[in-house]
Amino acid sequence: MTDQAPAAQTDGPEIPGKPVSASRTTLSHIMTHNDTNLLGTVHGGVIMKLVDDAAGAVAGRHSGGPAVTVSMDEMAFFEPVRVGDLVHVKAQVNWTGRTSMEVGVRVLAERWNESTPATHVGSAYLVFAAVDADGKPRRVPPVLPESDRDRRRYQEAQIRRTHRLSRRRAILELREKRAAEGFDD
């Protein structure tokens, strides 16, 4: 799936935009021993699942229906998460194309039984595509940034999209070149 849909899927009347706040959400979860890795901290895959869940909810809310994960551009872990941490996964739509959306996610953790400030433990950027009942791309409403921070996130998302598309083109060109040279990999 790509960031762009065939023209036939995007024809039709203009869709009114939605403000960032219309779909922003927070998912919170207490980490237990079932979530740990061999080092005794919370497994990165558990955090990634929460990130995908929160981002998927935001994408579905913004697009007004089903949306599927296309890619996870980045998942950065800054601090370990421990058993007993209350993890807050905050997600919002940063940017929209015709059928795709970038969702930014910020992961915070705090001790479940303490009143200390939460620590920023991770961040991620995911791309979702809105789909219809047949799994075909469908149009999404434009996102309407509401604050200077939202506008910055929108601009940064455009940069990430440009890099994604450029990287994809470069890889396809390299594969075509290698195939023309007789490499079968």
C-alpha positions in Angstrom: 0.0 0.0 0.0 1.3 3.5 -0.8 0.7 7.0 0.4 -1.2 7.7 -2.8 -4.3 6.1 -4.1 -5.4 5.7 -7.8 -7.2 8.8 -9.1 -10.5 6.9 -9.4 -10.5 6.3 -5.6 -10.1 10.0 -4.8 -12.6 11.6 -7.2 -15.6 13.2 -5.6 -16.7 16.2 -3.6 -14.3 17.9 -1.2 -14.2 16.5 2.3 -14.4 19.1 5.1 -11.3 19.2 7.3 -11.1 18.1 10.9 -9.1 19.7 13.7 -6.3 17.7 15.3 -8.2 17.7 18.6 -11.2 15.9 17.0 -9.3 12.6 17.0 -6.4 13.0 19.5 -6.5 10.3 22.2 -4.6 8.8 25.1 -4.4 5.1 25.9 -3.2 4.1 29.4 -2.1 0.7 30.6 -0.4 -0.6 33.7 2.6 -2.8 32.9 2.7 -6.3 34.6 5.1 -9.2 34.7 3.4 -10.6 31.6 4.8 -7.7 29.7 8.5 -8.2 30.5 11.5 -9.3 28.4 14.5 -11.4 29.6 16.1 -8.3 31.2 13.0 -7.7 33.5 11.9 -4.5 31.7 8.8 -4.2 29.5 9.3 -5.7 26.1 9.6 -3.2 23.3 7.0 -5.2 21.3 4.5 -4.6 24.1 5.0 -0.9 23.8 4.9 -1.0 20.0 1.5 -2.8 20.2 0.1 -0.1 22.5 1.5 2.5 20.0 -0.2 0.8 17.1 -3.5 0.5 19.0 -3.6 4.2 20.0 -2.5 5.3 16.5 -5.1 3.1 14.9 -7.8 4.5 17.0 -6.8 8.1 16.1 -6.6 7.2 12.4 -10.0 5.6 12.5 -11.5 8.5 14.3 -10.0 11.0 11.9 -10.9 9.2 8.8 -14.4 8.2 10.0 -13.9 4.5 9.5 -11.4 1.7 9.1 -7.7 2.5 8.7 -4.8 0.1 8.4 -1.2 0.5 9.4 1.0 1.1 6.3 4.3 1.7 8.0 6.0 2.7 11.2 8.7 5.2 10.2 10.3 5.5 13.6 10.0 3.9 17.0 12.5 5.4 19.4 12.9 4.2 23.0 14.4 6.7 25.4 14.1 5.0 28.8 13.1 1.5 29.9 9.6 0.8 31.1 9.3 -1.3 34.3 6.7 -3.5 35.8 4.3 -1.3 37.7 4.6 1.6 35.4 1.5 3.3 34.2 2.1 3.9 30.5 0.3 6.7 28.7 0.3 6.5 24.9 -0.7 9.9 23.4 -1.5 10.0 19.7 -2.7 12.5 17.1 -2.9 13.0 13.4 0.0 15.1 12.3 -0.6 15.2 8.5 -3.0 13.9 5.9 -2.8 13.1 2.2 -5.6 11.9 0.0 -6.0 8.5 1.6 -3.2 8.4 4.1 -2.4 9.9 7.5 0.7 10.3 9.6 0.0 9.7 13.3 2.5 10.9 15.9 2.7 9.0 19.1 4.4 10.0 22.4 4.8 7.4 25.1 5.0 8.5 28.8 5.5 6.3 31.9 5.0 7.0 35.6 4.9 4.8 38.6 1.3 3.7 39.2 1.5 4.5 43.0 3.5 7.7 43.0 2.7 11.3 42.1 5.9 12.1 40.3 5.8 13.5 36.8 5.6 11.1 33.9 8.8 10.4 31.9 8.9 10.6 28.1 10.0 7.0 27.3 9.4 6.8 23.5 8.1 8.3 20.3 6.8 6.9 17.0 5.5 8.0 13.7 3.1 5.7 11.8 1.4 6.0 8.5 -2.2 4.7 8.1 -4.4 4.3 5.0 -8.1 4.7 5.2 -9.9 1.8 3.6 -13.4 1.0 2.5 -15.4 -2.3 3.1 -13.5 -3.9 0.3 -10.1 -2.9 1.6 -9.6 -0.2 -1.1 -8.2 3.2 -0.2 -10.7 5.9 0.5 -10.3 9.6 1.0 -9.6 11.2 4.4 -10.5 14.6 5.6 -7.7 17.1 5.7 -6.2 17.7 9.2 -6.5 21.2 10.5 -3.6 22.1 12.8 -4.9 24.2 15.7 -1.7 25.4 17.5 1.9 26.3 16.6 2.9 22.9 17.9 0.4 21.2 15.5 1.7 23.3 12.6 5.3 22.3 13.4 4.2 18.6 13.5 2.4 19.0 10.2 5.6 20.5 8.6 7.8 17.8 10.1 5.4 15.1 8.8 5.7 16.5 5.3 9.5 16.2 5.5 9.2 12.6 6.7 6.8 11.8 3.8 9.2 13.3 1.3 12.0 11.2 2.7 9.8 8.0 2.7 8.9 8.5 -1.0 12.5 9.3 -2.0 13.8 6.3 -0.1 11.2 4.1 -1.8 12.1 5.4 -5.3 15.8 4.9 -4.7 15.3 1.3 -3.5 13.1 0.5 -6.5 15.6 2.0 -8.9 18.4 0.0 -7.3 16.4 -3.2 -7.6 15.6 -2.5 -11.3 19.2 -1.8 -12.0 20.4 -5.0 -10.3 17.7 -7.0 -12.2 18.9 -5.5 -15.5 22.5 -6.6 -14.5 21.3 -10.1 -14.1 21.2 -10.3 -10.3 18.3 -12.4 -9.0 17.9 -11.4 -5.4 
